[in-house]
């Protein structure tokens, strides 16, 4: 097996792990893979995500810029960049990054949910509701979008509609209410990085 294939195989095995202590190994695997495929924007983006998960935003942003120089119309890089900017509370910049991802891929469900959350955070309630509804239309079984839309409606005093959307969310994912109750330090309007397609 050549060196490049060996690094890809190792990366694929390590990338599936969620253990924080293993992120360092994943980063190393990506770095080795990157030596062989410096023009592979997917590999560069995955490495940027690894730095983002380790809260090394400077390195993550630098890698996003490198990937975009290689391929300016790669929506996943704009998602990663939006997530980094959101983590830094740069809401306007995150909205721009997510909007570019949507322009490239209008059905990018994870980005739609993140964009809606940023609109909400900025006080653009109508834009948030429209974007959550668009996400629901594309993926009708997306509990998080129903839940977040329900929270927006609740805060707008539209309680009956809020109840409907929150009930639908719990019907789709009963554990959602437990997850949000047990995770009070995070906002209900958080990003969703790894939604199943």
HELIX and SHEET records of a PDB file:
HELIX    1   1 UNK A    3  UNK A   15  1                                  13    
HELIX    2   2 UNK A   20  UNK A   22  5                                   3    
HELIX    3   3 UNK A   23  UNK A   36  1                                  14    
HELIX    4   4 UNK A   41  UNK A   53  1                                  13    
HELIX    5   5 UNK A   57  UNK A   70  1                                  14    
HELIX    6   6 UNK A   75  UNK A   87  1                                  13    
HELIX    7   7 UNK A   91  UNK A  104  1                                  14    
HELIX    8   8 UNK A  109  UNK A  121  1                                  13    
HELIX    9   9 UNK A  125  UNK A  138  1                                  14    
HELIX   10  10 UNK A  143  UNK A  155  1                                  13    
HELIX   11  11 UNK A  159  UNK A  172  1                                  14    
HELIX   12  12 UNK A  176  UNK A  182  1                                   7    
END                                                                             
